[in-house]
Amino acid sequence: MTESSAAPVASPTIKIQVSGLKKAYGDNEVLKGIDVDIANGEVVCVIGPSGSGKSTFLRCLNKLEDITDGTVIVDGYDLTDKKVDIDKVRQHIGMVFQHFNLFPHMTALENVMLAPVQTKRATKEEARATGQRLLEQVGLGEKANAKPANLSGGQKQRVAIARALAMNPDIMLFDEATSALDPEMVGEVLQVLRDLADQGMTMVVVTHEMGFAREVSDRVIFMADGFVVEEGTPAELFGNPQQPRTQDFLKKVL
Ligand SMILES: Nc1ncnc2c1ncn2[C@@H]1O[C@H](COP(=O)(O)OP(=O)(O)OP(=O)(O)O)[C@@H](O)[C@H]1O
């Protein structure tokens, strides 16, 4: 590998290029060779049965997991290149998990301000102004001074989304962001995701919300047993699935 290999290498229209991605935990190979390209502004939903490798796939996209084999190129940075500064790459990527992991002793606004200030991307004043704007964007402008304990699950998740947006990412990864929520709060969080999709954010969304996948995504990927079994537009995948495994899965969940 040369020094220059740490520089961006991909086309700016392709945000994420995954080729031959394998991930094993010991002898257990949970990703068995995934090939996916995701374009700028594309919204991709990843669906599939429990244990099929969806979260592991997502976590490989910002190297929360070490990649066993294959390549993952994000915003032109090859994550398998040891010279690539992963913290720098992660500044392009916002990630939202099932559990919100907010700091309980900080207000909603302080949680949102934290990363830009800590990484010196913004002064405190700038981060405060941006944080307030982002809380308003997710419908929580009036909750800026509330501590997480005084917010509902859906509100906490919306703070977590605002926190991810505070680093001004150009890719957002959502790992079952609504799975821990009471049903009545799912809609308010999905609405924030819809708004982000409308604004042209590149998004990869691991979800069990088939209605959301159907309505919002540009492309749906169906995974099973560590493989991409089938992918297509929502109309193709939900309306006319080709693979028996996809058909069986959709029969169960729709
Ligand atoms: N840190 C880990 N160590 C060992 N095995 C793991 C680890 N993380 C995940 N696995 C295994 O990898 C497989 C895929 O898990 P993953 O969480 O990616 O599936 P998933 O499709 O997201 O499932 P779900 O829909 O239930 O969240 C599972 O068999 C799981 O037990």
The ligand as an SDF file (V2000), in Angstrom:
LIG
                    3D

 31 33  0  0  0  0  0  0  0  0999 V2000
  -20.0640   -9.3910   18.5980 N   0  0  0  0  0  0  0  0  0  0  0  0
  -20.4930  -10.5790   18.1520 C   0  0  0  0  0  0  0  0  0  0  0  0
  -19.8600  -11.7090   18.4690 N   0  0  0  0  0  0  0  0  0  0  0  0
  -20.2490  -12.9000   18.0060 C   0  0  0  0  0  0  0  0  0  0  0  0
  -21.3230  -13.0760   17.1850 N   0  0  0  0  0  0  0  0  0  0  0  0
  -21.9980  -11.9860   16.8410 C   0  0  0  0  0  0  0  0  0  0  0  0
  -21.6270  -10.6770   17.2930 C   0  0  0  0  0  0  0  0  0  0  0  0
  -22.5020   -9.7830   16.7520 N   0  0  0  0  0  0  0  0  0  0  0  0
  -23.3640  -10.4960   16.0130 C   0  0  0  0  0  0  0  0  0  0  0  0
  -23.0690  -11.8120   16.0650 N   0  0  0  0  0  0  0  0  0  0  0  0
  -23.7930  -12.8830   15.3640 C   0  0  0  0  0  0  0  0  0  0  0  0
  -23.9020  -12.5230   14.0090 O   0  0  0  0  0  0  0  0  0  0  0  0
  -25.1440  -12.9300   13.4600 C   0  0  0  0  0  0  0  0  0  0  0  0
  -25.7940  -11.7540   12.7850 C   0  0  0  0  0  0  0  0  0  0  0  0
  -26.1490  -10.7790   13.7610 O   0  0  0  0  0  0  0  0  0  0  0  0
  -26.7830   -9.3810   13.3640 P   0  0  0  0  0  0  0  0  0  0  0  0
  -27.0180   -8.6500   14.6410 O   0  0  0  0  0  0  0  0  0  0  0  0
  -25.9440   -8.7300   12.3450 O   0  0  0  0  0  0  0  0  0  0  0  0
  -28.1600   -9.8450   12.7220 O   0  0  0  0  0  0  0  0  0  0  0  0
  -29.4320   -8.9730   12.3690 P   0  0  0  0  0  0  0  0  0  0  0  0
  -29.8880   -9.4220   11.0260 O   0  0  0  0  0  0  0  0  0  0  0  0
  -29.1490   -7.5220   12.5460 O   0  0  0  0  0  0  0  0  0  0  0  0
  -30.4730   -9.4890   13.4680 O   0  0  0  0  0  0  0  0  0  0  0  0
  -31.6710   -8.7030   14.2220 P   0  0  0  0  0  0  0  0  0  0  0  0
  -32.7090   -8.3790   13.1880 O   0  0  0  0  0  0  0  0  0  0  0  0
  -32.1570   -9.7230   15.2180 O   0  0  0  0  0  0  0  0  0  0  0  0
  -31.0600   -7.5020   14.8830 O   0  0  0  0  0  0  0  0  0  0  0  0
  -25.9500  -13.5140   14.6150 C   0  0  0  0  0  0  0  0  0  0  0  0
  -25.8840  -14.9010   14.5420 O   0  0  0  0  0  0  0  0  0  0  0  0
  -25.2410  -12.9990   15.8420 C   0  0  0  0  0  0  0  0  0  0  0  0
  -25.3540  -13.8960   16.9000 O   0  0  0  0  0  0  0  0  0  0  0  0
  1  2  1  0
  2  3  1  0
  2  7  2  0
  3  4  2  0
  4  5  1  0
  5  6  2  0
  6  7  1  0
  6 10  1  0
  7  8  1  0
  8  9  2  0
  9 10  1  0
 10 11  1  0
 11 12  1  0
 11 30  1  0
 12 13  1  0
 13 14  1  0
 13 28  1  0
 14 15  1  0
 15 16  1  0
 16 17  2  0
 16 18  1  0
 16 19  1  0
 19 20  1  0
 20 21  2  0
 20 22  1  0
 20 23  1  0
 23 24  1  0
 24 25  2  0
 24 26  1  0
 24 27  1  0
 28 29  1  0
 28 30  1  0
 30 31  1  0
M  END
$$$$
